Amino acid sequence: MLKKSRIGFFNQTMSSYVTSNELQLFSKGFSVENNVVYFVDSQRRLEKAIKICEFKHKHFKDFLHTLPQDHQIYLKARYLQEEEIINDRVDRECIEMIQEIEEAVSYRFFGSEPGTYIDDAPDINQVSEEEFAEAFDDAFLKMISRLG
């Protein structure tokens, strides 16, 4: 993504050129102030997003390695192979770790309370048994999509 952004930026013309419309001929130029500032800001945002994803990936992977093998097999079957099996205990343990990782990201990268960064997902401890599977699936899929 960073490489594509750089290639796109540097492939554009940065010199002035003459163009026209039906009424007049005029010179149009590359706005260094606007384009470079926008480019640098977008690069920094992308780099920060990559660091956040790497942080999440590292800690979630570390968590997965601490799980017993049968729990790992269950999570792979349920979320990678999309099998219709449910193990609430493993799901709860996993969602709690996801919330801890999100909280750590909030403090480390944004310097703020977790509530300002964590999406509007309901607190997993406040969700009824009927809503738990859906809330967990949503939170887990958000985490996976953020990891790439």
BELKAJO-V785050 format. One record per run of one state. SS is the DSSP state (H for helix, E for strand, - for the rest). FROM is the first residue (numbers start at 1). LEN is the number of residues. Records with the same first field share a line. If there is no record, write none. Layout:
SS=FROM-LEN, FROM-LEN
This chain:
-=1-1, 11-6, 21-4, 29-3, 67-2, 81-7, 111-3, 117-7, 127-2, 148-1
H=2-9, 32-35, 69-12, 88-23, 114-3, 124-3, 129-19
E=17-4, 25-4
